[in-house]
Amino acid sequence: MTMPSRTSRILLTAMIAGALTAGGPAAAARQAPEPVPVPTVEGPVPGTVPGDPSSPDVRDTYPWMSTDVDLASAGYVEQEFYVSGAADGYSTAGDLVGSDVPYRTRIIVRRPAHPARFNGTVLAEWQNVTAGYDLDALWSHEQIMRAGYAWVGISAQRVGVDHLRRWSPARYGNLDVTGAGRFTADELSYDVFAQVAKALRRPGRVAPLGGLKARTVLAVGASQSAGRMTVYYDAVLPRTESVFDGFANIVGNAPSREGAEPVFQVLSETDVRTPVRRPDGDRFRRWEVAGTAHSGWHGQRYRQSILERDLGAAPSYDCARPPFSRVPLHHVIAAAYDHLTRWARQGVRPPSAPPLEFGPDGTKARDDLGLARGGIRLSQVEAPTALNTGDNSGESFCFLFGTHIPFDRPQLDALYPSHGRYVSAVVKADRHNVRAGYLLPGDAHSNLREAAASDVGKD
């Protein structure tokens, strides 16, 4: 006997339920969410960095953008898996445009090797594809491993998967998230993303988290990926089963709808272009961080050696001003993850934060040093040793990189007559941010060590 399709089963269930309610079938159909299926997981796929140099193509023997961080020393492992199933397709308005479309993709998992190291929360990242390939934009290894998170990178979009297929046909040649070319505008991406989360929650024969049990699964995405997650939250999630406990929309759009799942938006200075903002609410928080860039120094430095390995060279840019703000936005993102986990588990709402300030002319207000006023002010802004902003211009992505211009010695001497004065200024700013909930103690300690080792204020 031929089994009904997923969509047919959903409609049939809703109609039966509707017959038993006063509202009838239509009312029940509105109330019954479409279930998210558990996909098939295969793996782990053999191979780790640096790969097998005896292979005809070494790229076939390790995952794309496999981390070069020493995971083992922190008690972590990296594994890759194939995920396949049948996904529904949605337009950006949330209209169903395809049902039960076969797909096959991959996920990359970095997790504690032993349950005792796991904090119970999975950061499920929608891989960013703006550069033309999968980018784990929110993999910040110091903070993630220190806290004991599991991180899962999900290849949900056509651009990223197509690049994987070209980069290693042997490893990735049979991946497809377009329904054999029928859905090329990422219509399947929302359901693929949700199905991976379902597999993390309800593992089958192959468990992508190994022996770890996920207590909380957070959807995280940066920039373009935050935009895709916004469409998912606003237009798709209202009609489907909820599989994420919270959403972290980083340096990008955030949902306009207020739903059951909390949403945390963290924006760099680059991303704040207007004083008109959605106010914080029971299920929404927005933080703006002074001096930070949409794509700053931390991520660029981490990815350079990996892109040199996997692409032959990391991209270079000719920007109008020295690029890549060094104010560590990832410190604030790490604090936001901790808040979002508590919010999802216990209903404890995170603190609000002051917004960046704007002048009467509609541009961001700046102090005498050129630093943005307002917002979350990390010690790199409150005790500055350089001009760090979210602004730049020039070729390609320069407008996203911000600016970093170190102060010269006379300016530093004027700001900090002694080394102790500088270190004290760093400690004061960090103490305030830790108490306010914008900074984790571990990152404050790192800032202190860096300040103490510097020559600022020394003869």
Secondary structure, 3 states (H helix, E strand, C coil): CCCCCHHHHHHHHHHHHHHCCCCHHHHHHHHCCECCCCCEEECCCCCCCCCCCCCCCHHHHCCCCCCCCCCHHHCEEEEEEEEEEEEEEECCCCCEEEEEEEEEEEEEEEEECCHHHCCCEEEEEECECCCCCCECCCCCHHHHHHHCCEEEEECCCHHHHHHHHHHCHHHHCCCECCCCCCCCCCCCHHHHHHHHHHHHHCCCCCCCCCCCCCCEEEEEEECHHHHHHHHHHHHHHHHECCCCCEEEEECCCCCCCCCCCCEEEEEEHHHCCCCCCCCCECCEEEEEECCCCCCCHHHHHHHHHHHHHHHCCCCCCCECCCECCCCCHHHHHHHHHHHHHHHHHHCCCCCCCCCECECCCCCECECCCCCECECECCHHHHCCCEEEECCCCECCCHHHCCEEEECCHHHHHHHCCCHHHHHHHHHHHHHHHHHHCCCCHHHHHHHHHHHHHCCCCCC
